């Protein structure tokens, strides 16, 4: 769309998307206002610069209106783009463009936007939006002793089916997704594990990668199948698998909402300024059979559960760390496993104790612990929408090179390409 040629000034433009057209799209006016992108390079201050985004105004009757200011000189034009979901086959939106300058034909111009789903776009199954219910970590699966499955390693190309519904504090009905700490131990060869809802096609995105003989954990959030179970698939060799629940999601508002925060260090036992209890407990490594308390309420007083990246470094012996709410009995489910001399992290989601703190327990030897917060659950925040695991980045394929020292790589996961709306996503 281009303004009249020659020198300005010219009057502005008004674009209106009728309320009935908005309603026919199947989206709310607020959603559609984010999906229909309008950019201009249309005034003296914009010429030669990046295209400027223009926000829509939602009218009381549900229509969308957009006013583009007058063109002052050498105007370039207006660019409109609709961002639609890949599961749509076609969407048609009707609008009117009205000019406010003698340089334009004053007759309102009818416009039609046609959207067709991109060929080859990967379909993504969305779960119902829901909220989180934290639980004290509990063991659902241990193939070493027959907990939740036969007492045998999971062979290559085989899966362990894990029942979530009705176990370890999860209700028998209504669980949409689950947060698990999955551990591989005693593997006979290098392999990986994929977690996915039972009854769904197995994705290609792995959740846990390991080498022969290694014991390693990773936290996994996975949708739950219609029968209340999830599958843990082992790609090669044979390995024992352990799965511990730390919370689950339910549709609606029955649980807590998530607030993401920029990662911030709350604990570092190597640093006296980041070690709780300084003055009453010296900073330094956490000994075997000992715990250190982390005060979450100091920075987030309304948090009912917290997501942390917990790192073990400088351990003197093989050991594990258990995260749990202060004041509760210590569970047997571990969150982080490590070998002597190893530095290794894992994401941990843990309920917060009544006094606003969580405990990190070291089983043996001594180890320095680091904890970085990335989000928390409370009465306010955002709901969670589960999707099937989808790979967003693989530098072996795109951009086709390793990330070098001090290099950064920008990715945009909130894209319909990966099944995530390009608007309204908070974390």
C-alpha positions as CSV (number, residue, x, y, z in Angstrom):
1,X,0.0,0.0,0.0
2,X,1.7,3.2,-1.1
3,X,0.8,6.9,-0.7
4,X,0.6,9.3,-3.6
5,X,3.9,10.1,-5.3
6,X,5.7,13.4,-4.9
7,X,6.3,15.6,-2.0
8,X,4.0,15.7,1.1
9,X,2.5,16.5,3.3
10,X,-0.4,14.1,3.1
11,X,-3.1,13.3,5.6
12,X,-3.2,10.1,7.6
13,X,-4.9,6.8,7.1
14,X,-7.5,5.0,9.2
15,X,-7.8,1.2,9.0
16,X,-10.9,-0.5,10.5
17,X,-11.5,-4.2,11.0
18,X,-15.2,-4.6,11.5
19,X,-16.5,-6.3,14.7
20,X,-18.3,-9.0,12.7
21,X,-15.1,-9.8,10.9
22,X,-13.2,-10.1,14.2
23,X,-15.9,-12.4,15.6
24,X,-15.8,-14.6,12.4
25,X,-12.1,-15.1,12.8
26,X,-12.6,-17.2,16.0
27,X,-10.2,-15.0,18.0
28,X,-10.8,-12.4,20.6
29,X,-10.2,-8.8,19.5
30,X,-7.2,-8.7,21.8
31,X,-5.7,-11.8,20.2
32,X,-6.3,-10.6,16.7
33,X,-4.8,-7.2,17.5
34,X,-1.5,-9.1,18.2
35,X,-1.8,-11.4,15.2
36,X,-2.5,-8.7,12.5
37,X,0.8,-6.9,12.3
38,X,1.0,-3.4,10.8
39,X,4.3,-1.7,10.1
40,X,5.0,1.6,8.3
41,X,8.0,3.5,7.0
42,X,5.8,6.5,6.5
43,X,7.1,9.8,7.9
44,X,10.3,11.9,7.9
45,X,11.4,10.4,11.2
46,X,10.9,6.8,9.9
47,X,12.4,7.0,6.4
48,X,15.6,5.1,6.1
49,X,14.9,3.3,9.4
50,X,13.4,0.0,10.4
51,X,9.7,-0.3,9.8
52,X,7.7,1.0,12.7
53,X,5.1,-1.2,14.4
54,X,1.6,0.3,14.8
55,X,-0.7,-0.9,17.6
56,X,-4.4,-1.5,17.1
57,X,-7.1,-0.1,19.3
58,X,-10.0,-2.3,20.3
59,X,-13.3,-0.4,20.2
60,X,-16.1,-1.1,22.7
61,X,-18.1,-3.0,20.0
62,X,-15.2,-5.4,19.3
63,X,-13.8,-3.8,16.2
64,X,-10.1,-3.0,15.6
65,X,-9.0,0.5,14.5
66,X,-5.6,1.8,13.5
67,X,-4.6,5.4,12.7
68,X,-1.5,6.0,10.7
69,X,-0.2,9.6,11.1
70,X,0.1,12.1,8.2
71,X,3.0,11.6,5.8
72,X,5.4,14.5,5.8
73,X,7.8,13.7,3.0
74,X,9.0,10.9,0.7
75,X,6.6,8.3,2.2
76,X,7.3,4.7,1.6
77,X,4.3,2.7,2.5
78,X,2.3,0.5,4.8
79,X,3.0,-3.2,5.4
80,X,0.3,-5.6,6.8
81,X,0.9,-9.2,7.8
82,X,-1.3,-11.7,9.5
83,X,0.2,-14.4,11.7
84,X,-2.1,-17.3,11.8
85,X,-2.0,-20.7,13.5
86,X,-0.7,-23.6,11.4
87,X,-3.7,-25.8,12.2
88,X,-5.9,-23.3,10.3
89,X,-6.5,-24.1,6.6
90,X,-7.8,-20.7,5.7
91,X,-8.9,-17.5,7.4
92,X,-10.5,-14.4,5.7
93,X,-10.7,-11.0,7.3
94,X,-12.5,-8.1,5.8
95,X,-11.6,-4.5,6.5
96,X,-11.9,-0.9,5.2
97,X,-9.2,1.6,4.5
98,X,-10.2,5.3,4.7
99,X,-7.8,8.2,3.8
100,X,-8.0,11.7,5.3
101,X,-6.1,13.6,2.6
102,X,-7.0,15.2,-0.8
103,X,-4.1,13.2,-2.2
104,X,-6.1,10.0,-1.8
105,X,-9.5,8.8,-3.2
106,X,-11.7,9.6,-0.2
107,X,-14.0,6.6,-0.9
108,X,-13.4,3.9,1.8
109,X,-11.5,1.0,0.2
110,X,-12.7,-2.6,1.1
111,X,-9.8,-5.0,1.8
112,X,-9.7,-8.7,2.3
113,X,-6.9,-10.6,4.0
114,X,-6.6,-14.3,3.0
115,X,-4.5,-16.6,5.1
116,X,-3.5,-20.1,4.0
117,X,-1.6,-22.5,6.3
118,X,2.0,-22.9,5.2
119,X,2.7,-26.2,3.5
120,X,4.9,-28.5,5.6
121,X,4.2,-26.7,8.9
122,X,4.4,-29.2,11.8
123,X,1.0,-29.7,13.5
124,X,1.2,-29.4,17.2
125,X,-1.3,-30.8,19.6
126,X,-2.2,-28.2,22.3
127,X,-3.5,-29.2,25.8
128,X,-5.9,-27.3,27.9
129,X,-4.4,-24.2,29.6
130,X,-4.0,-24.9,33.3
131,X,-2.4,-24.2,36.6
132,X,0.3,-26.0,38.7
133,X,-0.1,-28.0,41.9
134,X,3.3,-28.6,43.6
135,X,3.9,-31.8,45.6
136,X,6.7,-33.0,47.8
137,X,8.9,-35.0,45.5
138,X,7.8,-38.7,45.3
139,X,9.1,-41.7,43.4
140,X,6.9,-43.0,40.6
141,X,9.3,-45.2,38.8
142,X,12.5,-47.2,39.6
143,X,13.3,-50.1,37.3
144,X,16.1,-51.2,39.6
145,X,13.5,-52.4,42.2
146,X,10.2,-52.7,40.4
147,X,8.7,-49.4,41.5
148,X,6.0,-48.5,38.9
149,X,7.3,-51.0,36.3
150,X,9.0,-54.4,36.2
151,X,12.4,-54.7,37.8
152,X,14.4,-54.7,34.6
153,X,16.4,-52.3,32.5
154,X,14.5,-50.6,29.7
155,X,16.0,-52.0,26.4
156,X,16.9,-50.1,23.3
157,X,13.8,-49.1,21.2
158,X,11.6,-49.9,24.2
159,X,9.5,-47.7,26.6
160,X,8.6,-47.7,30.3
161,X,5.0,-46.7,30.8
162,X,4.6,-44.6,34.0
163,X,1.2,-44.0,35.6
164,X,0.8,-40.4,36.9
165,X,-2.9,-40.2,37.7
166,X,-3.8,-41.3,41.2
167,X,-0.2,-41.6,42.5
168,X,2.1,-39.5,44.8
169,X,-0.5,-36.8,45.4
170,X,-1.8,-36.5,41.8
171,X,-5.6,-36.9,41.4
172,X,-7.1,-39.9,39.5
173,X,-8.7,-37.5,37.0
174,X,-7.9,-34.1,35.4
175,X,-4.1,-34.2,35.3
176,X,-3.0,-32.5,32.0
177,X,0.8,-32.5,32.4
178,X,3.4,-33.5,35.0
179,X,6.8,-32.3,36.1
180,X,9.2,-35.2,36.6
181,X,12.8,-35.5,37.5
182,X,14.0,-38.3,35.2
183,X,17.2,-40.2,35.9
184,X,19.1,-42.7,33.8
185,X,21.6,-45.0,35.6
186,X,23.6,-48.0,34.8
187,X,23.3,-47.5,31.0
188,X,25.1,-50.1,28.8
189,X,25.8,-47.6,26.0
190,X,25.4,-44.0,24.9
191,X,21.7,-43.2,24.4
192,X,18.9,-40.8,25.1
193,X,15.4,-40.8,26.6
194,X,12.2,-39.2,25.1
195,X,9.3,-38.4,27.4
196,X,5.9,-38.1,25.8
197,X,2.2,-38.6,26.5
198,X,1.1,-42.3,26.1
199,X,-1.0,-42.8,23.0
200,X,0.6,-39.9,21.1
201,X,3.2,-40.2,18.3
202,X,6.7,-40.3,19.7
203,X,8.5,-37.0,19.0
204,X,12.1,-36.7,17.9
205,X,13.1,-34.2,20.6
206,X,15.1,-36.0,23.4
207,X,14.8,-35.1,27.1
208,X,17.8,-36.8,28.6
209,X,21.1,-37.7,27.0
210,X,23.7,-40.0,28.6
211,X,26.9,-42.0,28.0
212,X,27.6,-45.6,29.0
213,X,27.9,-46.0,32.7
214,X,26.7,-42.5,33.5
215,X,24.1,-41.5,36.1
216,X,22.4,-38.3,35.1
217,X,19.1,-36.5,35.7
218,X,17.0,-33.9,34.0
219,X,13.7,-32.2,34.8
220,X,11.0,-32.9,32.3
221,X,7.5,-31.3,31.9
222,X,5.4,-33.6,29.7
223,X,1.7,-33.8,28.8
224,X,-0.2,-36.7,30.3
225,X,-2.0,-39.2,28.0
226,X,-5.7,-39.7,28.1
227,X,-5.2,-42.8,30.2
228,X,-3.2,-40.9,32.8
229,X,0.2,-42.2,31.8
230,X,3.4,-41.1,30.1
231,X,6.0,-43.1,28.2
232,X,9.8,-42.9,28.7
233,X,11.5,-44.2,25.6
234,X,15.1,-45.4,25.6
235,X,16.8,-45.2,22.2
236,X,19.7,-47.7,22.5
237,X,21.4,-50.3,24.7
238,X,19.7,-50.8,28.1
239,X,19.3,-48.6,31.1
240,X,17.6,-48.3,34.4
241,X,15.2,-45.4,34.7
242,X,14.0,-43.4,37.7
243,X,11.1,-40.8,37.7
244,X,10.2,-38.6,40.6
245,X,7.2,-36.3,40.5
246,X,7.5,-32.7,41.9
247,X,4.1,-31.3,40.6
248,X,1.3,-31.6,38.1
249,X,-1.0,-29.4,36.1
250,X,-4.8,-29.3,36.0
251,X,-7.1,-27.5,33.6
252,X,-8.6,-24.3,35.0
253,X,-7.7,-22.3,38.1
254,X,-7.4,-25.0,40.7
255,X,-3.6,-24.5,41.1
256,X,-0.9,-21.9,41.0
257,X,0.2,-19.7,38.1
258,X,3.7,-19.2,36.9
259,X,5.7,-16.0,36.8
260,X,9.0,-16.1,34.9
261,X,11.9,-13.9,36.0
262,X,15.3,-13.1,34.5
263,X,17.7,-15.7,36.0
264,X,19.1,-14.4,39.3
265,X,21.6,-16.1,41.6
266,X,20.2,-16.7,45.1
267,X,22.8,-19.0,46.5
268,X,26.5,-19.7,46.0
269,X,28.3,-21.4,48.9
270,X,31.6,-20.2,47.5
271,X,30.5,-16.6,48.0
272,X,29.8,-15.3,51.6
273,X,27.5,-12.7,50.2
274,X,25.3,-15.3,48.6
275,X,25.2,-17.9,51.4
276,X,22.2,-17.8,53.8
277,X,22.9,-17.8,57.5
278,X,26.2,-15.8,57.2
279,X,27.2,-14.9,60.7
280,X,25.5,-18.0,62.3
281,X,26.7,-20.6,59.7
282,X,30.0,-20.1,57.9
283,X,29.8,-20.2,54.1
284,X,31.5,-23.0,52.4
285,X,30.8,-26.5,51.0
286,X,27.7,-28.4,52.3
287,X,28.8,-31.5,54.2
288,X,27.5,-35.0,53.8
289,X,24.1,-35.5,55.6
290,X,23.7,-31.8,55.9
291,X,21.3,-29.2,54.4
292,X,21.4,-25.6,53.5
293,X,18.2,-23.5,53.6
294,X,17.4,-21.0,50.8
295,X,15.0,-18.1,51.7
296,X,12.8,-17.7,48.6
297,X,10.3,-15.4,50.5
298,X,12.9,-12.7,50.9
299,X,12.6,-11.9,47.2
300,X,9.3,-13.5,46.3
301,X,7.0,-13.5,49.4
302,X,4.0,-14.9,47.5
303,X,5.8,-17.9,46.0
304,X,4.2,-21.3,46.7
305,X,6.8,-23.2,44.6
306,X,9.9,-22.1,42.8
307,X,11.9,-23.2,39.8
308,X,15.7,-23.2,40.3
309,X,18.7,-24.2,38.4
310,X,20.8,-26.0,41.0
311,X,24.5,-26.7,40.3
312,X,26.9,-28.9,42.2
313,X,30.6,-28.1,41.9
314,X,33.8,-29.3,43.6
315,X,32.2,-32.5,45.1
316,X,34.6,-34.7,47.1
317,X,32.7,-37.9,46.4
318,X,29.8,-39.3,44.4
319,X,26.6,-38.0,45.9
320,X,23.2,-36.5,45.2
321,X,21.1,-33.5,46.2
322,X,17.5,-33.5,47.4
323,X,15.4,-30.3,47.2
324,X,12.3,-30.1,49.4
325,X,10.2,-27.6,51.3
326,X,11.7,-26.6,54.7
327,X,9.7,-28.0,57.6
328,X,8.7,-31.1,55.7
329,X,10.1,-34.6,56.0
330,X,13.0,-35.1,53.6
331,X,11.9,-37.3,50.6
332,X,14.1,-40.0,49.1
333,X,13.7,-38.7,45.6
334,X,16.9,-37.0,44.4
335,X,17.1,-34.0,42.1
336,X,20.7,-33.8,41.2
337,X,23.3,-36.7,40.9
338,X,27.0,-36.1,40.5
339,X,30.4,-37.8,40.6
340,X,33.5,-36.7,42.5
341,X,35.0,-33.6,40.9
342,X,32.1,-33.1,38.5
343,X,30.3,-29.8,37.9
344,X,26.7,-30.4,36.8
345,X,23.4,-28.5,37.0
346,X,19.7,-29.6,36.9
347,X,16.5,-27.7,36.9
348,X,14.5,-28.2,40.0
349,X,10.8,-27.3,40.8
350,X,10.1,-27.5,44.5
351,X,7.3,-26.4,46.9
352,X,8.2,-23.6,49.3
353,X,7.9,-24.3,53.0
354,X,5.5,-22.4,55.2
355,X,8.3,-20.1,56.3
356,X,9.2,-19.2,52.7
357,X,12.3,-21.4,52.4
358,X,13.5,-24.6,50.7
359,X,16.2,-27.0,51.8
360,X,19.0,-28.4,49.6
361,X,20.4,-31.7,51.2
362,X,23.7,-33.2,50.2
363,X,23.9,-37.0,50.8
364,X,27.7,-37.6,51.1
365,X,31.1,-36.0,51.0
366,X,31.0,-32.2,50.7
367,X,30.0,-30.0,47.7
368,X,29.5,-26.4,46.8
369,X,26.0,-25.6,45.7
370,X,24.7,-22.8,43.5
371,X,21.0,-22.0,42.9
372,X,19.6,-19.6,40.3
373,X,15.9,-18.7,40.2
374,X,14.1,-18.6,36.8
375,X,10.5,-18.4,38.0
376,X,8.0,-19.1,40.7
377,X,4.3,-20.2,41.2
378,X,1.8,-18.1,43.0
379,X,-1.9,-17.0,42.9
380,X,-1.0,-14.5,40.1
381,X,0.9,-15.0,36.9
382,X,0.3,-17.1,33.7
383,X,-1.4,-20.4,33.0
384,X,0.5,-23.2,31.3
385,X,-0.4,-24.7,28.0
386,X,1.2,-28.2,27.4
387,X,2.4,-29.1,23.9
388,X,4.2,-32.1,22.5
389,X,8.0,-31.7,22.6
390,X,9.3,-29.9,19.5
391,X,12.9,-29.1,18.6
392,X,13.5,-25.3,18.4
393,X,17.2,-25.3,17.8
394,X,20.0,-27.7,16.7
395,X,23.2,-25.9,15.7
396,X,24.3,-29.1,13.9
397,X,21.6,-28.2,11.3
398,X,21.0,-24.5,11.7
399,X,23.0,-22.3,11.5
400,X,25.4,-25.3,10.9
401,X,28.2,-24.4,13.2
402,X,29.2,-24.6,16.9
403,X,28.7,-21.7,19.2
404,X,32.1,-20.2,19.9
405,X,33.5,-18.7,23.1
406,X,31.5,-15.6,24.2
407,X,29.3,-15.9,21.1
408,X,25.5,-15.4,21.4
409,X,22.8,-17.0,19.4
410,X,19.3,-15.5,19.1
411,X,16.3,-17.8,18.8
412,X,12.6,-17.0,18.7
413,X,10.7,-20.0,20.1
414,X,7.4,-18.2,20.2
415,X,6.5,-18.9,16.6
416,X,3.6,-20.9,15.1
417,X,6.4,-23.0,13.4
418,X,6.9,-24.6,16.8
419,X,3.3,-24.5,17.9
420,X,3.7,-21.4,20.1
421,X,1.7,-18.2,19.5
422,X,3.9,-15.2,18.5
423,X,1.9,-13.1,21.0
424,X,1.0,-13.2,24.7
425,X,3.7,-15.7,25.7
426,X,5.3,-14.9,29.0
427,X,7.6,-17.8,29.5
